[in-house]
Amino acid sequence: MIDAPLTDIYAALTHLPNMAKWSPECFYVWHRDKTTRKGTGFVGFNRKGPLVWFTNCQVTVADAPREFAFRVSTFGLPVALWGYRLEPEGEGTRVTEYWQDLRNGPGARFTELLGLVFTGTRPTARAAANRAGMRTTLRRLKQAVAT
C-alpha cells in the first residue's frame, strides 16, 4: 500500500527514467518520446555487479491510471513482460508488480544462455531474483511518491 493517489503513482511509473532510480538492476533508460503510451519503445541499461547489458523494451499496456506494462527483448528475442497494476485502497493505492518470463519457444535456449552470460543468474534462480528485485523496486517507488 502506498499513501498516494493512483494518478501520481501512474505518472511516476510512466516517467521511464525513474526506473533507473528504483530498479536494483537498471541504471539508465533511454527513450525519444516525451510521453509514454502503448507502443513507446525504450532501451534499459542494466548492471549486476561487474556485468552490464541492455534490453529493448516496448510499452504494451498504458491504461492510465490502472495498469502499465512493457515487453523486454534482447537481440530480437523475447525475454519478459513487466507490469504494474494499481488499485485504490482506502486513502492510498495498492501497487502490484508482475513479471512473466517469455523465454520459451524457438530461441529459448539461446535466450537462456544470454541471460546467464549477461546477468550471471541461472534460469532456475531467475524467478527468486526477480521477486527480490520487485520488492526493492516497490519499496523505492513508495519512498519516492508517498505523501
C-alpha positions in Angstrom: 0.0 0.0 0.0 1.3 3.4 -1.0 0.0 6.6 0.6 -0.5 8.4 -2.8 -3.2 8.6 -5.4 -3.3 6.3 -8.4 -2.6 9.2 -10.8 0.6 10.2 -9.0 1.9 6.7 -9.0 1.0 6.1 -12.6 2.7 9.3 -13.6 5.8 8.3 -11.7 5.8 4.8 -13.3 5.4 6.1 -16.8 8.2 8.6 -16.5 10.6 5.9 -17.7 13.9 7.4 -16.4 12.5 6.8 -12.9 13.1 3.0 -13.4 16.8 3.7 -13.1 16.2 5.2 -9.6 14.1 2.3 -8.3 15.3 -0.9 -10.0 18.2 -2.8 -8.4 19.5 -3.6 -11.9 18.5 -0.8 -14.3 20.9 2.2 -14.1 19.7 4.2 -17.2 16.7 4.4 -19.5 16.9 6.0 -23.0 13.8 6.9 -25.0 12.9 9.5 -27.5 9.3 10.2 -26.7 8.3 12.8 -24.2 5.1 10.9 -23.4 4.7 7.2 -22.6 1.9 5.4 -24.4 1.2 1.9 -25.8 3.9 1.3 -28.5 6.5 3.6 -26.9 9.9 2.0 -27.2 12.9 2.4 -24.9 16.2 0.9 -24.0 17.1 -0.2 -20.5 20.8 -0.3 -19.5 21.3 -2.8 -16.6 24.0 -3.8 -14.2 24.6 -6.6 -11.8 28.0 -6.4 -10.2 30.6 -6.1 -13.0 28.1 -7.4 -15.6 26.4 -4.8 -17.9 23.8 -5.3 -20.6 21.0 -3.6 -22.4 17.4 -4.6 -23.3 15.0 -3.2 -25.8 11.5 -2.6 -24.4 8.1 -1.7 -25.7 5.1 -0.5 -23.8 2.2 -3.0 -24.2 -0.3 -1.5 -21.7 -0.7 2.1 -20.9 -4.1 2.2 -19.2 -3.9 5.3 -17.1 -4.1 5.2 -14.1 -4.7 1.5 -13.6 -2.0 -0.5 -15.4 1.3 -0.1 -17.1 3.3 -2.9 -18.7 6.2 -3.4 -21.2 7.8 -6.3 -23.1 11.6 -6.8 -22.8 13.7 -8.3 -25.5 17.4 -8.7 -26.3 18.8 -9.2 -29.8 15.3 -9.5 -31.1 14.5 -12.4 -28.8 11.6 -12.2 -26.2 12.8 -12.1 -22.6 10.0 -10.9 -20.2 6.9 -8.9 -19.6 6.9 -6.5 -16.7 3.9 -4.6 -15.4 2.2 -2.7 -12.6 -1.4 -2.8 -11.6 -2.8 0.0 -9.4 -5.9 -0.3 -7.3 -7.4 2.3 -4.9 -7.2 1.1 -1.3 -8.5 3.5 1.4 -6.7 6.8 1.1 -3.9 5.2 -0.9 -3.1 2.8 -3.7 -2.2 -0.9 -3.8 0.5 -1.4 -6.4 1.2 -4.9 -7.7 4.2 -5.5 -9.9 4.1 -8.6 -12.1 6.6 -10.4 -14.3 6.2 -13.1 -16.9 9.2 -15.0 -18.4 8.8 -15.0 -22.2 11.9 -17.2 -22.8 10.0 -20.1 -24.5 9.6 -21.4 -28.0 12.2 -21.0 -30.7 15.3 -19.4 -29.5 14.5 -20.0 -25.8 17.7 -21.9 -25.1 19.8 -19.2 -26.7 18.0 -16.5 -24.7 18.5 -18.5 -21.5 22.2 -18.7 -22.3 22.3 -14.9 -23.0 20.6 -14.3 -19.7 23.2 -16.4 -17.8 26.1 -14.7 -19.6 24.8 -11.1 -19.2 23.2 -11.3 -15.8 25.0 -14.1 -14.1 21.7 -15.5 -13.0 20.9 -19.2 -13.6 17.5 -19.8 -15.2 16.5 -21.8 -12.1 17.2 -18.8 -9.9 15.6 -16.1 -12.1 12.1 -16.1 -10.5 13.5 -15.6 -7.0 15.9 -12.9 -8.2 13.1 -11.1 -9.9 10.8 -11.3 -6.9 13.6 -9.8 -4.7 14.1 -7.0 -7.3 10.4 -6.3 -7.4 10.3 -5.8 -3.7 13.2 -3.4 -3.9 11.5 -1.5 -6.8 8.2 -1.2 -5.0 9.9 0.0 -1.8 11.8 2.7 -3.7 8.7 3.7 -5.6 6.8 4.0 -2.3 9.6 6.2 -0.8 9.5 8.4 -4.0 5.8 9.1 -4.2 4.3 8.6 -0.7 2.7 11.8 0.6 
